[in-house]
Amino acid sequence: MTTLPSSLKQIALFLNRLPGIGEKTANRLAMYFLRMPEIELKTFGENISNLKSRTKLCKECFNLTEEEFCGICTDNTRDKSIITVVETVLDLLSFEVGNIYHGVYHVLHGRIDPLNSIGPDDIYINQLLNRIKELSSFAKASADKDELKEIILATNPDMEGEATARYISNKLKTSNFKFQITRLAYGLPMGANLEYADYGTLGKAIEGRREY
Amino acid sequence: MTTLPSSLKQIALFLNRLPGIGEKTANRLAMYFLRMPEIELKTFGENISNLKSRTKLCKECFNLTEEEFCGICTDNTRDKSIITVVETVLDLLSFEVGNIYHGVYHVLHGRIDPLNSIGPDDIYINQLLNRIKELSSFAKASADKDELKEIILATNPDMEGEATARYISNKLKTSNFKFQITRLAYGLPMGANLEYADYGTLGKAIEGRREY
């Protein structure tokens, strides 16, 4: 493709390397950039250039942030006594979009995945255990502070996610802290069709049935 | 979404505005950027920032270029006696990828589309007519120069593309130039299944059948 001008070609090649963007889409997007206002492209270009130097991990929950602590950890309206453990920041976003949860998070940035040589020490599990330990001892020392009440293990419902949840749960249960450890409910997703549900999900739905 | 740091959020919002990229994909891409080497992001950011100021239209064929003339028009191995008229630069790229065509192009940057108030004067049709006029008179003056032999109308085979091709063809036929005017063949695409072909395409395939 010697036919595209150099900077446009560079942009198309870069986009082509992103997940889910093929050559045709990359070219189409590059052309679309050409029709956008210059000022927007400049802002976007600057944001991209500075992205890595500006973005850090929150010291408390390892969510992404530009400050020392993330927007959720510094938000005083959030319930600090519940911590939801998620695999990635994208999972955290899924909770946040719905406005369904008002506790705080802990982002593991991965899951235990022996096939890809990812062990417990390669993700932020030790940081979670330390955080919980500190919170508990702090609560004991000052009675007016919120005590940790619940850890929700919200790793994905697949093999690696299960293993990660099981590992964390075992680690926590060996210590004698007084909080609950819970796991997200399994069952049919909203709007699902029983005809197309897999038996694994149906089994979990029966197992977890509730009075109605 | 107060949960994402500002520059990451800006990037996700920008990506979300691109065609075919939804909110989830935009977030996923923004996260992917975070894992890329900083130097690549910086280069990409610079390319994006300078894209519009660097990119111009070729003075001959209106393809995109960073110089005065595009890579195709300045390529001496290309056959200047055949001009293929395409709607967009992306259409031009489709020809170029296959290495199936060795003439030059003329990019209209649109098609006649009355429903969207795009008339012949809103796209580069007049420039095409002028280019052809100049080429023809130039060829008459100097016999050693390549004469224009053929204009291939390669607008899309839909209503607006047809109208555009018809308009250009009529304009050219009123003058008495000596080149051929052709249109791309209609018919079944390679690898097609007759069972699923629409009758319009099948009709064209029968109409344009060739001895075998």
Interface residues (C-beta under 8 A of the other chain):
Chain A: M1 T2 T3 L4 P5 S6 S7 L8 Q10 I11 F14 L18 P19 G20 K24 T25 N27 R28 L29 M31 Y32 F33 L34 E38 E40 L41 K42 T43 F44 G45 E46 N47 I48 S49 N50 L51 K52 S53 R54 T55 N63 L64 T65 E66 C70 G71 I72 T88 V89 L90 L92 L93 E96 V97
Chain B: M1 T2 T3 L4 P5 S6 S7 L8 Q10 I11 F14 L18 P19 G20 K24 T25 N27 R28 L29 M31 Y32 F33 L34 E38 E40 L41 K42 T43 F44 G45 E46 N47 I48 S49 N50 L51 K52 S53 R54 T55 N63 L64 T65 E66 C70 G71 I72 T88 V89 L90 L92 L93 E96 V97
